[in-house]
């Protein structure tokens, strides 16, 4: 099979497309013919500065979509031919989705409804599963007011949709009109340009008692605004880091009984994953989820796709592997 591989950590030019041996699924695993690979910030970060490689070479990218074409022992052969979306492909494993084949545990490949394209499926896992946990980690959200920072980003766009579908009122922040237009496709109740001097006042006018939960992408930059608009006993849930860690105002957090939560998807247990996948699959089947604008690359352009994500490209970066 053809795969994008690297044998050392470094910039995107460490990647090259090579012919490598076909993969075989082990016990409890499925092999997926990849149609589309999704690229997320974690992919370029792990390629650039992750732990030392323990394999001769590795293939990047956690997320993808395709068709199961082989199964290992303990997996029903009925899964062969199933359209799936998948994740955790390169987590502590050498074979990510930037390749014609990928092998993952069966429980990390989920049925992709026939009405959903492989491109949309490949864009789902990390953004939507992360967003779901950010929203639900502190309990149900029906009737709450949620603030989503960065509503034009992959996790932010997903969080707006999942929050609305979960019965919450949703405010989102963006940096300008172009991103506001993208965020609007997720159907928030209010869009605020956080660069405006009256951003805090706009949020408080919509939610006079404060917001219940905040899904945060830039905690260092936004913590002051978050705490200014957060309701007592509310939560700020952050899923990304910035070069500089925030100065945490402990006294302010204590007096508001605020909760500051940190999220990384790699350690989600089966209960968290099943809750998120169940909701996402339900909404997909009903045709209620909207995809971001798509930016497509070829397998030979895997390095350029990584660079696009590192450069904060607007839209979902995807690598087209095969037409299935």
N, C-alpha and C positions, 0 to 999 in steps of 0.2 A: 504494500500500500504506500501511498504518498503521504508524507507528514511534514509539518514544520517542526524542526527540532533545534535544540541548542545544547551545547555540552559544557557551557560555563555561564555564570551570571554576568550580566552586562547590558549595554544599550541594545537597541532593537537589531543592530546589524549582526548580533551573535546568532540570529535565526537564519536557517536555510531550509529549503524544501528538499527532502531526500526520499529515496525508496527504502523502506524499512520492512522487516518481516510482518506478515499478517498477525493479528492478535487472536488469542484463543481464550474464551471465557473460562474462568475457574469455577469452583463450587459457589453457588449462589449468585453468579454474575451473568450479565447479558452482554453480548457484543452488538453494537449499534453502528450501522452504516450512517455516517454523518452527512446530512444535507446542508446544514448551516451551523456555524460555530458563533456563539455570542462572545463579545469581548467586554470585560469589566475592568475597573481600575485595579482590582486585586491581581489580574493577569500580568499586567506590565510590572507591577510592584514585585511580584514573586519572581518574574524573570530577571528583573534588574537587581534586586537586593535581597532575595530570599536566602534560606539556609543553603549551605554547600550541597551540591548534587550528590546523591548516593547511587546514581545510575550513570552509565556511559553517556546517555543523552536523555533529554526530556522534551515532551510536546506540551505547549501551553494551552490554557483556556479551560475554565471549569464548566461553562454552559454550552449546550448544544441541542439540536433536534435532528431526528432521523428515524430510521426503521430498524428494529431488532432483526438481525439475520442469523443469530446463533445464541444458544443458551448453555450454561454450565449445569452440572449436576445439582439437583435440588430445585431447579426452576422449571416450571411447566413449559413444555414445547409449544403450548398454545400461544405463548408470547411471541413466537417467531412471526414476523410480518406486521407486528404492532407498531404504529406510529407513536413516537415518544418524545417528550422533552426531558432533559436530564441535567444534573449538576454534580459537583464534587469530583469531576472527572480527573483533575490534576492535583487534588488535595492528597498529599503524601503518597502520590502515585506518579509514574512517569508518562502516562499516556493521556494527554488532554484531548480536547475536541478539535484542535486545529490539524485534523488528519482525516483520512477517508474512513477510518474505523476508530472506535473507542470502546473500551470495556469498563463497565461500572457495576457495583452491586445492584441487583435487581430492584431493591427498594429505593434506589436513587434515579430510576427511570420511570416516568409516569405517562399514562396514556394521553396522547395529544388528540383532542377531538378533531373529527374530519373537517369541521368548518374553519379550522385554524391553520394558517400556513406554517411551514417549517421556519420561516424567517421570524414570525411572531413568536413561535414556540421557543426558538433559541434565545430570544430576548427576555424570556420570562424569569428564569430561576432565581439568580441572585437578587435582581431588583425586587421582584414581587415577594419572594419568601422573606427577604430582609424587611421590606416595608410592612408585611403582615405582622411579623413579630414586634416591630417597633410600635405598632398600633395596639396590639392585644396583650403585650407582656404584663400590663397592669390591670387586665380584666376587660370586660365587654365595653364597646364604644358607642352603642346605640344611645342617642340623645346627648352625647357629649359634643364639645367644640374642640376641634383639632386644628393646630397650626402646622403646616408642612413647609419647611424651608426648602427653597430650590425646586419649585414645582415643575420646571422644565427638564430636570435631570431624571435619570432612569428610576432611581428609588423614589424620588419625590413624586414623579408622575404616577408611579404605581400606588404610592401611599394615598394620594388624593382619591383615586378611583376606589381603592379598597375601603377607605374611610367612608366615602359617600355610600357605597353599597352596604356597609355595616351600620348605617343609620346615623352617622355623625354629620354635624355641620363642619365645613372645611374652609379654612383660610389658607392661602398659600402666598409665599413671597417669591419674587423674581427680580431680575436686575434691569429689565427694560422691556419695550413693546414686543420684540421678536420672541423672547422667552415667554412673555405673557400670552401670546397667541398659542404657543405650544401647551402651556399649562391649562389654557381654557378648554382644550379638547378633553381634558380629564374631568371637567364639569365641577370645579370648586364653586363655593358660594361667594367668595371674595378673593380678589387678586390684589396684592399690595406690592408696589415697587419699594424694596427695602432701602433703596438709596434716597428716597424722598425724606425730607426733614420731618414730615408728619406721619411716618410709617407707624410709629407706636400709637398715635392718636387714631389712625384709621382702624387699627386692630381693636383698640379699646372701644371705639364707637360701635363696632360690630359685636363685640363680646364684653360688655361693661363689667361683668363679674370675673372676667379673665378666661383664658383658654384652659382646657383640662389636660391636654397632652400636646406635646410639641415633638415632631419628628425632625431631627436636626442633622444637617450635613456639614456645617461649619461652626462648631461650638465655640472656638476661640473668637471668631468674628462676631457671633450672634448672641453670646450668652447674656450680655447686658439687656438686649431687647427681649430675649426669651423670659428672663426673670421679671422684667417690667410688666409683661402681659400675662404671666402665668397665674392661674387661680391657686389659692392655698390648697395644699395637698396634691397639687398637680405634678406631672412628670415631664422632664425633658429627656428624650431618648435619642442618643447620637450613635450613628453607624459609620462615621468617617472621622479621620484625624487630619489635622493641619500641621504644618511644619513646627509651629509654636504651640505648646500646650496652653490652655486657658488658665488665667488666674482665677481660682475658685473662691468666691465670696462666701465663706462658710457661714458666717453669722446671718447673712441674708437668706441663705438656703434653709438654715435652721428655723428662722422666725416665720418663714412661709411654709414650713413642713414640706418643702419641695423634695422631689425625688429626682436624682440625676442618674440615669441608667446608660450603660454602654453595651453595644451589641456587635457581635461578629458572628456570621452565619455558620462558620465551620464547626461549631460545637453544639448546634441545635440537636436536641434529642428527638426520638421518633414521635413523641406526643406533639411537640411544636411543629415538626415537619408535616405530620398528618393533618393537623388543623389547617395549616397554611395551604397545603396542596389540595385539600378538600374544597376549601373556599375558592381557590383560583380555578380549579377544574370546573366547579359549578358555574362560576361566572363566565368562563370560556365557552362552555357548552351552550350557555344562554346567549352568547354573543354580546356580552356586556362590557368587555374590556377593550380599551383602545390602545393601539401600539404607538410608540414614538415614531417620528420620521426616521427612515432607515438610511444608513450610510453603508454601502456594500463594497467589499474588497474581495480579491481572489486569494487563494491559498498562498500564491507566490508573494502577495502583498501583506502577509501576516504582520511583518515588522511595521509597515505603514499603518496598519489597523491599530496596533498597540500605540504607536506614536499619536494617532488621532485621539485615542482615549486619554492618553497622558496630557495631551494639549487641550483637554476639556471640550472636545467636539460636541456640538449640539445635535442630539439625535442618538439613535441606537446604532452602534458600530457592529457590523456583522461580516462574517467571512463565508462566502459561498463555496462549498466544497463539492457538491454533486447535485444533479437533478435526479430526484427519486420519484 
